[in-house]
Each structure stands twice: as structure tokens, then as C-alpha cells.
Amino acid sequence: MVLVLYGNELSPPVRAVLLTLRELQLEHEFRNVDLMAGEHLLPDFVRKNPQHTVPLLQDDESYIADSHAIIGYLVNKYAQQDTLYPQEPIQRAAVDQRLHYESSVLFNNLKQLNLLLFKQNVTELPKDKLAELYDSYALLEKFLELTTYLAGEHLTIADFSTVATVSTLNLTYAPLDADKYPKLCAWLARLEALPYYEQANLQGARLLADKVRAKLPKQFDKLWQKAFADIKSGAGKQ
């Protein structure tokens, strides 16, 4: 049976799974779930996933929810080697730590901003929330001072999970400054060079960025103008 991924490409967790599927060269079917229309709340979907969240992976008669659980499962079951999710305890712990950081900090911050924007219809984003995003960039920069990729010297599922969120933040709420975060920007460029990156991740990130800009056109443009001005002037160099 072909793997079936239920999701929406606007979602970074869904795109993390798509990146993993493409890296593993696994044949799969993508079934779009229209979250705005409430398709994730329909009885058939809730039966498959009581949390009614995306992504949801179907493998034969089994259903697996949560992107972190899914990408670990895909490597454990289908990868020819464990490079993407090492079996060695210390290496795996490093990957797990980065995955937990992505879910509890990076994606949580993105989710809160999206809720403010699309559910509460705020007209201006809180400065303290934006500052938290840049604090998280600073920690990622520290991680990348130690290794080429987030959890070691080779690509892992921690990179897929994190890049799906960071690339989204970069295009929406917190543009990356290469002067402040040179290693993070270099890491992002390495991921962007993957042959499947644009289709699996960037397209969806751009679609979400369009929606953010439509909700906050003035602040969005101001944010990017400041980012480009800082880059041009060299403000914030370390």
C-alpha cells in the first residue's frame, strides 16, 4: 500500500514530513485537508486522529499523528541506514533535543502569532513575541557553531523539522539577517539546495507568507524594509 499523508502545505509540520518522504524517496499520496473549511473536524478524520491535527500518516491500516512521531517512524521503518535518525544513544538524544526545541519553542511561537493574526484579527503583532523569535534564532546560531547541521555533521530529521518552521518565520514574521545569524543563514542555504526543497517546503511557506501579508500589509512591508535596511547598513553585526 502506498503511504498516505493527510495535511495542508501551509503547515510547517506537514512540510517536515514531506521533506522526509522525499529524502527517503518513498512513494506516497498527499491528501489535502482544508483546515479553514473544518475538514479536520469531520467524523471520519477524527476517527483516524482524535487530536484532529495535521499531519496524519496512514501506513496500511495504521495511523500516526504528530510530525515528530511520523518522521521518526519513517526513518525507523523505511530508511536503509539510520543517518537521518541515529540509533546511537548520544546522537539520537541530540536529534530529539532539537526536535523538542522546535516543537516547544519555534513552532509554538509561530502558532501563537498565527492565532493572533488569523483568529483574533490583531492589527499589529506584539513586539515581545517578535523578540522571542530572534532569541530562538540566537540559540540556533549557537547550535550551529558546534556542528554543520543542527544535530551533527550530517542531515537529520531535526533539520527537516526545524527548517520547515524557520523558513516560514523567515518569510513571515522574523526575516533572517545574515550579519547577525551567519551560520543559521548558511544552514538554511544548505537545506535550500536540496533538489526537492522547493516543492516539499518552500512553496507552502510562500503561500502562508502571502496570507500573512494580506492580513498585515503595512506591518509586513515595514518589517521587511527594516530588515533590508539593517542588512544594507550592517546594523547588528557581531
N, C-alpha and C positions, 0 to 999 in steps of 0.2 A: 504493500500500500504506500502511496506517495504521502509524505508528510504534509499536513495541512496547518497553515499558520493563519489564525484569525487576528486581525488587527487593523490599524489605521496608520498610514505612513506619517501622519503628523506627530505621532507618538515616538519620542526617543527610545523608550524600552522596546517598542516593536522594531525599530530600526536596528537596535543592537542585535536582535535575533536574526534579522535579515542579513546583517554583516557576517554573522557566524555561519549561517546557512551557505552563503556564497563562498566564504573561505573554505568550508568543508566540501564544497561542490556537491551539496545534497539537493536532489530533486525535490521540489516542494510546490504546493499550491497555495497561493495567497488569497484569502477571502476577506474582503474589506468589511469592516464593521463600522457603520455610521454612528458614531457616538452622539453627535448632535441630534440625530433622529431617535436616539434611545434604543438602538438595536442591541446594545449590550445588556439591556434590561428585559429583553424578551424571554419568556419562559424557557425556550429551547437553549438559549445561550446560558442562562443562569443554571440550568440543569448541568451543563458541561463545566461551568465555572461559577460556583456560588458567590465568589467575590465580584463577579460581573466586571472584570477588568480585562484589558488587553495589554500585552499579547497573551494568546492562548494557543498552545501547540497540541495538535492531535496526531498521535502516532499509533496507528491501528485503532484499538478500542480504548486507548489510554489518553487522558487529557492532562496537560501540565500547564499550570499558570505561573506567572511571575517571570520576567525576563531573565533574572539571575539564575533561577532554577532551570529554566529552559536551556540557556546557553551552556550551562554546566552539564546538563543531561545530554545535549547533542554531542559534546566532545567525548564524554564518558562512553556513550554508546557507539558512535559512528566514526570517530577520528582514528586514523591509522597509528597515530602516536599521541603522546599526551602533552606536546609542546604548548598548546593553547590553554591547557588547564592541568598543570603538572601534578603527578601523583606524589612526588617527594614532599614531605610534610611542610618544611620551611618555605619552599617555593609556592606551594598551594596556599599556605597561610598569607603570603604576601598578596597573591591574587585575590583571595577572599577579603582581605582588609580593604583593598582598593575598591572592590565591588560594594562592600558595605558603606564605604565613604561616598561612593557615587549615589547610592540609593538614599542614604540618610541625610546627606548634605547637598550635593549638587542637584540631584533631581528634585529633592524636597523643596529647595529654594525656587527652582523653575516652576514647580507645580503651584507653589503659593502665589507667585507672580501671575501665572496664568489664571488662577482662580480670581484674583483681584481684578484682572482685566476683563475676563470673559463672563464671570459670574456676578461680580459686584459692580462691574462697569465703572471702575475708578477712572478719573480723568488725568491723574498724574501718579506715577509709581513712587512708592516710599523710598527716600534716599538711603535709609538704613538697610532696606532689603537689597538694594543695588550694591551697597558697600559689602554686604556679606558675600555676594558673588565674587567680588575681587579678592576678598580674603581667601576664598576657596581656590581661586587661581594661584594665589601666592603659595598655598600648600602644595598644589600640583607641581608648581615650579620646583619646590624643594624635593619632591619625589624624583623628579627628572634630573636633578643634579647628581643623583646616585646611579641611575640606570638609563639606558637608551629608551626603553619603554617603561610603562608605569610600574610594572611588577618584575622587571628583569631586563635581560639583554635580547629578548625576543618577544614577539607579539603574543598577547594572551587575550582571553575573553574580557579581562579588566579594561583593556584598551578599547574594545568594541563598545562596551557598556558606557565608558566614560566619554568616548568621542561622540557618541550619539547625543549626549546631553551637552557637552562643551561646544560642539559645533552649532547646536541650536541656540545656546546662550550667546555665542559669538555673533550670530546673525540677528539676534533679537534685543536682549536687554543689556548685555555686557560685552561690547566689542573688545577683542584682544589687542593689546598694544605690544608689538614685538620688542620694543625697548625695555618694557617692564617685565615681560614674560618671554624671553628669547627661547628658552628650552621648551616651554609649552607650545609656542608657535611652531618650532621646528618639529616637535612631536606631531602636532596637527597636520603639518605638511607631509610627514611620512605616511600618516593614515590616508590623507587625501590622494596620495599616489597609488593606492591600491586600485587595481583595474575595475573593481566592482563598486567602489566607494560612492561615486556619484549617484548611481541608480539605487543602491541599497540605503543610502543615508542622506546625501546632500539634497536630493530632490524634495524629500519630505521636510527637511529643515527649512528650505527656502519657502515652501508652501506655508509653514507656520509663521515664518518671518513676515510674509505678506499679510497674514491675518493680524499680527501684532501692529504692523504699520498702519493698517486700516483703522484700528481701534484708537491708536495714539499717534496720529500723523505728525503733530508738532513736536512732541517729546521725542519721538523716534528719530526724526530728522535732526533735532538738536543734539541728541545723544551721539549720532554718527558724525555730525560736524565737529563736535568737541573731540571725539576720538581721532579723527583725521588731523585736526589742528594740533593735538598733543603729539601725534606721531611726527608730523612735519617739523614741529619746534623742538622735539627731543625732550619734552617735559616728562619727568618721572624716570629718567634714566638712572640705572643703578650702577 
